[in-house]
C-alpha cells in the first residue's frame, strides 16, 4: 500500500513535459533569433521605433526650440535678397535764426538715403545664412538621435520589467501547483506539516514578487508613454541595422556644419572691413529778409530765397581696432568647431566599438543562460520525482526550485540584454529613423 501511495504521489508531482520551466505567463517576452518579441495572443506589431520616435520628437521641447531657431536663421535670407544691407532712412532739418542781420531766416532740409553693400558682402552673408541653417538642421538631427536614445532606454526598461513580471507569474503558478500537491501529500500522511508551511511560504513570496513586478511594469509603461505622448511599449522596437559611413553620424555632422558656418563667418568678416557706407540725396530750401543798418547807406529790406539739391556720401575708414577682434573671434570659432569634431569622432568610434563588444557578450551570455535554464529545468524535474519518492526533503526540494528561479531570471535578463545591446549599437551608429 505504501508503494502504491508513493507511485500516486509521484504521478501527482510529475508535470507534463512543456512545464519543465514552469507555465509561460500571458504577455511574457520571448526571443526569436536576436529580436525580442512580445506575444499577446496576436502577431507582432512590427517595428515601432519610427512611429514612436516621430511622436516623441513632436512633443520634445528642445526639438521644438530648434525648429523655431531654424526659422529664425532662415529669415535672414530676406536681408541677402534686399538691395541694401540695412534699413533705408529719411531725415529732415529745420533751422531758424534768432540773432544777427538776417530777419526771419528759415532753412528746411529733407534727406533720404540707404547703406550700400560692400563688394562680395552680399554673397558672403548669403553663405553664412545657408551654413547656419544647415547647422541648425544637423542639430535637429542630433536631437532626434538623443530622443531615440531616451526612447530605447525607456523601451527596454519596460521590456525588462515585463520579463521580470513574466517570471514572477510563472513562479506563482508553479508555487500554487506545488502547494496543491503538497497539501494532498500532507493529507495522505506522506509529508510533514513543515513541508506544507514551506509551500505556503513560497507561494506568499511568489505573490509578493509578482505584486512588486506588476507595479514596476506599470511605472515603466507610464514612463515610456510620457515620452511618446501615449504610445505603449508593445510590438518589436527595431532590428540590427548595418553600419553606415562614420561621416553620416549626426554627432559628427553637427560639428562639421558648425565648422562650415564658422568658415563662412570668417569670409563675411573679411568681406566687411568697414561698416556699410551710406549714400543719400537731400533737398534744402531757405529764405530770409536781409537789411543793412549802415547810416551811410539807405535802409534796404530785401527777401532772399535759395533751393539746393545734393548728394551726401559717408564712407567709414577701416581700422584694426574694429576688424581684428572680429577676425580673431571667427578664427576661434573655427578652432573650437574643429576640436569638437575630433573629440566627437573619437567618442563615436569608441561607442561603436564598445556597443559591438557589448552585443557579442550579450549574445554569449544569452546562450549560456539558455543552457543554464535547461539544466535547471531538468534538475528541478528530477528533484520533484525524488521528493515524491521521499529521497529528499522539502527544504532541499525548494533549494533546487530556487536555483531554477535564478536561472529563469538570468535567462529573462539575458534575453532583454540582447535586444538592449542591439538598440545600443544602433544608437552608437547614429541610427535615428
C-alpha positions as CSV (number, residue, x, y, z in Angstrom):
1,X,0.0,0.0,0.0
2,X,2.8,2.4,0.8
3,X,4.4,1.8,-2.6
4,X,1.1,2.5,-4.3
5,X,0.8,5.8,-2.4
6,X,4.3,6.8,-3.4
7,X,3.6,6.0,-7.0
8,X,0.4,8.1,-6.9
9,X,2.3,11.0,-5.3
10,X,5.0,10.8,-8.0
11,X,2.3,10.9,-10.6
12,X,0.7,14.0,-8.9
13,X,4.1,15.8,-8.8
14,X,5.2,14.9,-12.2
15,X,4.4,17.9,-14.6
16,X,3.8,17.5,-18.3
17,X,7.0,17.9,-20.4
18,X,6.4,21.5,-21.5
19,X,6.1,22.6,-17.9
20,X,9.7,21.9,-17.0
21,X,10.4,25.7,-17.0
22,X,7.0,26.4,-15.4
23,X,3.9,27.7,-17.3
24,X,4.6,30.7,-19.5
25,X,2.6,33.7,-18.4
26,X,0.5,35.6,-20.9
27,X,2.5,38.6,-22.2
28,X,5.9,37.1,-21.4
29,X,8.6,38.2,-23.7
30,X,10.4,35.5,-25.7
31,X,13.3,35.7,-28.0
32,X,13.3,34.7,-31.6
33,X,16.7,34.9,-33.1
34,X,18.2,38.2,-31.9
35,X,14.9,40.1,-31.7
36,X,12.8,40.3,-28.5
37,X,9.1,39.8,-29.4
38,X,6.2,40.4,-27.0
39,X,3.5,37.9,-27.6
40,X,0.0,38.9,-26.5
41,X,-2.1,36.4,-28.4
42,X,-1.5,38.1,-31.8
43,X,1.3,38.7,-34.3
44,X,3.9,41.3,-33.5
45,X,3.0,44.9,-34.3
46,X,6.1,45.4,-36.4
47,X,9.0,47.8,-35.9
48,X,7.6,50.7,-33.9
49,X,10.7,52.9,-33.5
50,X,10.0,55.2,-36.5
51,X,6.4,55.8,-35.4
52,X,7.1,56.3,-31.7
53,X,10.2,58.4,-32.4
54,X,8.1,60.8,-34.6
55,X,5.6,61.1,-31.8
56,X,8.4,61.7,-29.2
57,X,10.1,64.3,-31.3
58,X,6.8,66.1,-31.9
59,X,6.4,66.8,-28.2
60,X,10.1,67.2,-27.3
61,X,10.7,70.8,-26.1
62,X,14.3,71.0,-27.4
63,X,13.2,69.8,-30.8
64,X,10.5,72.5,-30.9
65,X,13.0,75.1,-29.9
66,X,15.5,74.1,-32.6
67,X,12.7,74.2,-35.1
68,X,11.9,77.7,-34.1
69,X,15.6,78.6,-34.3
70,X,15.8,77.2,-37.8
71,X,13.0,79.6,-38.8
72,X,14.9,82.5,-37.2
73,X,18.1,81.7,-39.1
74,X,16.5,81.2,-42.5
75,X,14.6,84.5,-42.1
76,X,17.9,86.2,-42.6
77,X,17.7,85.3,-46.3
78,X,15.4,88.3,-46.5
79,X,18.4,90.5,-45.9
80,X,20.5,88.9,-48.6
81,X,17.7,89.5,-51.1
82,X,17.4,93.1,-50.2
83,X,19.0,95.9,-52.2
84,X,20.6,97.3,-49.0
85,X,22.3,95.5,-46.0
86,X,20.4,97.8,-43.6
87,X,17.4,100.0,-43.5
88,X,16.9,103.0,-45.8
89,X,16.3,106.2,-43.8
90,X,14.6,109.5,-44.2
91,X,15.8,112.6,-42.3
92,X,15.0,116.2,-42.0
93,X,16.2,119.5,-40.6
94,X,14.5,122.7,-39.7
95,X,16.6,125.8,-38.6
96,X,15.7,129.4,-37.8
97,X,17.9,132.4,-37.0
98,X,17.4,134.1,-33.7
99,X,20.0,136.9,-33.9
100,X,22.2,138.7,-36.5
101,X,21.4,140.7,-39.6
102,X,19.1,138.1,-41.1
103,X,15.5,138.6,-40.3
104,X,13.1,135.6,-40.4
105,X,15.8,133.2,-41.6
106,X,14.3,129.8,-42.3
107,X,16.0,126.7,-43.5
108,X,14.3,123.4,-44.3
109,X,16.1,120.2,-45.4
110,X,14.8,116.7,-46.3
111,X,17.2,113.8,-46.9
112,X,16.7,110.1,-48.0
113,X,19.5,107.6,-48.0
114,X,20.4,103.9,-47.6
115,X,23.5,101.9,-46.7
116,X,25.3,100.1,-49.6
117,X,26.6,96.5,-49.9
118,X,30.4,96.2,-50.0
119,X,31.9,94.2,-52.8
120,X,31.4,90.5,-52.0
121,X,29.5,91.2,-48.8
122,X,26.1,90.0,-50.0
123,X,27.4,86.6,-51.3
124,X,29.4,86.1,-48.0
125,X,26.3,86.9,-45.9
126,X,24.2,84.5,-48.0
127,X,26.7,81.7,-47.5
128,X,26.8,82.5,-43.8
129,X,23.0,82.2,-43.5
130,X,22.9,79.0,-45.6
131,X,25.6,77.3,-43.5
132,X,23.9,78.5,-40.3
133,X,20.6,76.9,-41.4
134,X,22.4,73.6,-42.2
135,X,24.0,73.7,-38.8
136,X,20.6,74.0,-37.1
137,X,19.2,71.2,-39.3
138,X,22.1,69.0,-38.1
139,X,21.4,69.9,-34.5
140,X,17.8,68.9,-35.1
141,X,19.0,65.5,-36.4
142,X,21.3,65.2,-33.4
143,X,18.5,65.9,-31.0
144,X,16.4,63.3,-32.8
145,X,19.1,60.8,-32.1
146,X,19.2,61.8,-28.5
147,X,15.4,61.4,-28.2
148,X,15.8,57.9,-29.8
149,X,18.3,57.1,-27.1
150,X,15.8,58.1,-24.4
151,X,13.1,56.1,-26.2
152,X,15.3,53.0,-26.4
153,X,16.2,53.2,-22.7
154,X,12.6,53.5,-21.7
155,X,11.5,50.7,-24.1
156,X,14.0,48.2,-22.7
157,X,13.2,49.2,-19.1
158,X,9.6,48.4,-19.9
159,X,10.6,45.1,-21.6
160,X,12.8,44.2,-18.7
161,X,10.0,44.9,-16.2
162,X,7.6,42.8,-18.3
163,X,10.0,39.8,-18.4
164,X,10.5,40.0,-14.6
165,X,6.8,40.1,-14.2
166,X,6.5,37.0,-16.5
167,X,9.0,35.1,-14.4
168,X,7.0,36.2,-11.3
169,X,3.8,34.9,-12.8
170,X,5.5,31.7,-13.7
171,X,6.7,31.4,-10.1
172,X,3.2,32.0,-8.7
173,X,1.7,29.4,-11.0
174,X,4.3,26.8,-10.1
175,X,4.1,27.6,-6.4
176,X,0.3,27.1,-6.5
177,X,0.7,23.8,-8.3
178,X,3.3,22.6,-5.9
179,X,1.3,23.9,-2.9
180,X,-1.8,22.0,-4.0
181,X,0.3,18.8,-4.5
182,X,1.9,19.3,-1.1
183,X,-1.4,19.7,0.6
184,X,-2.7,16.5,-0.8
185,X,0.6,14.8,0.2
186,X,0.2,16.1,3.8
187,X,-3.4,14.9,3.8
188,X,-2.2,11.4,2.7
189,X,0.4,11.4,5.5
190,X,3.4,11.3,3.2
191,X,4.7,14.7,4.1
192,X,5.2,16.6,7.2
193,X,3.3,19.8,8.1
194,X,6.7,21.7,7.8
195,X,6.7,20.9,4.1
196,X,3.3,22.4,3.8
197,X,4.5,25.5,5.5
198,X,7.4,25.7,3.1
199,X,5.0,25.6,0.2
200,X,2.8,28.3,1.8
201,X,5.9,30.4,2.4
202,X,7.0,30.0,-1.2
203,X,3.5,31.0,-2.5
204,X,3.4,34.1,-0.4
205,X,6.9,35.1,-1.5
206,X,6.0,34.5,-5.2
207,X,2.8,36.6,-4.9
208,X,4.8,39.4,-3.2
209,X,7.3,39.4,-6.0
210,X,4.5,39.4,-8.6
211,X,2.9,42.4,-7.0
212,X,6.1,44.3,-7.0
213,X,6.9,43.3,-10.6
214,X,3.5,44.3,-11.8
215,X,3.9,47.7,-10.2
216,X,7.3,48.1,-11.9
217,X,5.7,47.2,-15.2
218,X,3.1,49.9,-14.8
219,X,5.7,52.5,-13.8
220,X,7.9,51.6,-16.8
221,X,5.0,51.8,-19.2
222,X,3.9,55.1,-17.9
223,X,7.4,56.5,-18.3
224,X,7.5,55.3,-21.9
225,X,4.1,56.7,-22.7
226,X,5.2,60.0,-21.3
227,X,8.0,60.1,-23.9
228,X,5.8,59.1,-26.8
229,X,2.7,61.0,-25.9
230,X,0.6,57.9,-25.2
231,X,2.1,55.1,-27.4
232,X,2.7,51.9,-25.3
233,X,5.9,49.8,-25.5
234,X,4.3,47.0,-27.4
235,X,5.5,45.2,-30.5
236,X,9.0,45.0,-31.9
237,X,11.2,48.0,-31.5
238,X,13.9,47.5,-34.2
239,X,16.4,45.2,-35.8
240,X,20.1,45.5,-36.0
241,X,21.0,48.0,-38.8
242,X,24.1,47.7,-41.0
243,X,26.9,50.1,-40.2
244,X,26.9,53.3,-42.1
245,X,29.8,55.6,-43.0
246,X,31.1,57.3,-40.0
247,X,30.8,60.7,-41.6
248,X,27.0,60.3,-41.7
249,X,26.7,60.1,-37.9
250,X,24.7,63.0,-36.6
251,X,27.2,63.6,-33.8
252,X,29.8,64.2,-36.5
253,X,27.7,66.1,-39.0
254,X,26.9,68.7,-36.4
255,X,30.4,69.9,-35.6
256,X,31.2,69.7,-39.4
257,X,28.3,72.0,-40.0
258,X,29.5,74.3,-37.2
259,X,32.9,74.4,-38.8
260,X,31.5,75.3,-42.2
261,X,29.4,78.1,-40.6
262,X,32.5,79.4,-38.8
263,X,34.4,79.4,-42.1
264,X,31.6,81.3,-43.8
265,X,31.6,83.8,-40.9
266,X,35.3,84.5,-41.4
267,X,34.7,85.1,-45.1
268,X,32.0,87.6,-44.1
269,X,34.3,89.3,-41.7
270,X,36.9,89.6,-44.5
271,X,34.3,91.0,-46.9
272,X,33.2,93.6,-44.4
273,X,36.3,95.5,-43.4
274,X,34.2,98.6,-42.6
275,X,30.6,99.4,-41.7
276,X,28.4,99.8,-44.7
277,X,28.8,103.2,-46.5
278,X,25.8,105.4,-46.8
279,X,24.6,107.4,-49.8
280,X,21.8,109.9,-49.6
281,X,20.1,112.7,-51.6
282,X,18.8,115.8,-50.0
283,X,17.0,119.0,-50.8
284,X,17.3,122.2,-48.9
285,X,15.1,125.3,-49.1
286,X,16.0,128.5,-47.3
287,X,14.8,132.1,-47.2
288,X,15.2,135.3,-45.1
289,X,14.7,139.1,-45.1
290,X,18.1,140.9,-45.2
291,X,18.6,144.5,-44.3
292,X,21.5,146.9,-43.6
293,X,22.0,149.3,-40.7
294,X,24.9,151.3,-42.1
295,X,24.0,155.0,-41.8
296,X,25.9,155.9,-44.9
297,X,23.7,153.7,-47.0
298,X,20.0,153.8,-47.5
299,X,18.0,151.3,-45.5
300,X,17.3,148.2,-47.5
301,X,14.9,145.4,-46.8
302,X,15.2,142.5,-49.3
303,X,13.9,138.9,-49.2
304,X,16.3,136.2,-50.4
305,X,15.5,132.6,-51.4
306,X,17.6,129.6,-52.2
307,X,16.8,126.0,-53.1
308,X,19.6,123.4,-53.1
309,X,19.7,119.7,-54.2
310,X,22.7,117.5,-53.4
311,X,24.1,114.1,-52.7
312,X,25.8,113.1,-49.5
313,X,28.1,110.1,-49.1
314,X,29.5,108.7,-45.8
315,X,32.3,106.1,-46.0
316,X,33.8,104.7,-42.8
317,X,37.5,104.1,-42.7
318,X,38.9,100.7,-41.8
319,X,40.8,100.3,-38.5
320,X,42.5,97.4,-36.8
321,X,40.5,98.1,-33.7
322,X,37.3,97.2,-35.5
323,X,38.5,94.4,-37.7
324,X,40.9,92.4,-35.7
325,X,38.6,91.4,-32.8
326,X,36.0,90.2,-35.4
327,X,38.6,88.2,-37.3
328,X,40.0,86.7,-34.1
329,X,36.6,85.7,-32.9
330,X,35.8,83.9,-36.2
331,X,39.1,82.0,-36.2
332,X,38.5,81.0,-32.6
333,X,35.1,79.6,-33.6
334,X,36.7,77.6,-36.4
335,X,39.2,76.2,-34.0
336,X,36.6,75.2,-31.4
337,X,34.4,73.6,-34.1
338,X,37.4,71.6,-35.4
339,X,38.3,70.4,-31.9
340,X,34.6,69.4,-31.3
341,X,34.7,67.3,-34.5
342,X,37.9,65.5,-33.5
343,X,36.5,64.8,-30.0
344,X,33.1,63.7,-31.3
345,X,34.8,61.3,-33.8
346,X,36.9,59.7,-31.0
347,X,33.8,59.3,-28.8
348,X,31.7,57.9,-31.7
349,X,34.3,55.3,-32.7
350,X,34.7,54.3,-29.1
351,X,31.0,54.0,-28.5
352,X,30.6,51.8,-31.6
353,X,33.4,49.5,-30.6
354,X,32.0,49.2,-27.1
355,X,28.5,48.6,-28.3
356,X,29.7,45.8,-30.7
357,X,31.6,44.2,-27.8
358,X,28.6,44.5,-25.6
359,X,26.3,42.9,-28.2
360,X,28.7,40.0,-28.6
361,X,29.0,39.5,-24.9
362,X,25.2,39.7,-24.5
363,X,24.7,37.0,-27.2
364,X,27.2,34.7,-25.5
365,X,25.6,35.3,-22.1
366,X,22.1,34.6,-23.6
367,X,23.3,31.3,-25.0
368,X,24.8,30.3,-21.6
369,X,21.7,31.5,-19.8
370,X,19.5,29.3,-22.0
371,X,21.8,26.3,-21.3
372,X,21.7,27.0,-17.6
373,X,17.9,27.2,-17.7
374,X,17.7,23.9,-19.5
375,X,19.9,22.3,-16.9
376,X,17.9,23.9,-14.0
377,X,14.7,22.6,-15.5
378,X,16.0,19.1,-15.8
379,X,17.4,19.3,-12.2
380,X,14.1,20.6,-10.9
381,X,12.2,17.8,-12.6
382,X,14.5,15.2,-11.1
383,X,14.1,16.8,-7.7
384,X,10.3,16.7,-7.9
385,X,10.5,13.0,-8.6
386,X,13.0,12.4,-5.8
387,X,10.9,14.4,-3.4
388,X,7.8,12.4,-4.4
389,X,9.7,9.2,-3.7
390,X,10.9,10.5,-0.3
391,X,14.6,10.6,-1.4
392,X,15.0,14.3,-0.5
393,X,13.2,16.6,2.0
394,X,11.1,19.7,1.3
395,X,14.0,22.0,2.2
396,X,16.3,20.5,-0.4
397,X,13.5,20.5,-2.9
398,X,12.8,24.2,-2.5
399,X,16.5,24.9,-2.6
400,X,16.6,23.3,-6.1
401,X,13.5,25.3,-7.0
402,X,15.3,28.5,-6.1
403,X,18.1,27.5,-8.4
404,X,15.6,27.2,-11.2
405,X,14.1,30.6,-10.4
406,X,17.5,32.1,-10.5
407,X,18.1,30.5,-13.9
408,X,14.8,31.8,-15.2
409,X,15.6,35.3,-14.0
410,X,19.0,35.1,-15.6
411,X,17.6,33.9,-18.9
412,X,15.0,36.6,-19.0
413,X,17.6,39.3,-18.2
414,X,20.0,37.9,-20.8
415,X,17.2,37.9,-23.5
416,X,16.4,41.5,-22.8
417,X,20.1,42.4,-22.7
418,X,20.5,41.1,-26.3
419,X,17.7,43.4,-27.5
420,X,19.1,46.3,-25.5
421,X,22.6,45.7,-26.9
422,X,21.2,45.8,-30.4
423,X,19.5,49.1,-29.7
424,X,22.7,50.4,-28.1
425,X,24.7,49.5,-31.2
426,X,22.1,51.2,-33.5
427,X,22.3,54.2,-31.2
428,X,26.1,54.3,-31.3
429,X,26.0,54.1,-35.1
430,X,23.7,57.1,-35.2
431,X,20.6,55.3,-36.4
432,X,17.5,57.5,-35.7
433,X,14.9,56.9,-38.5
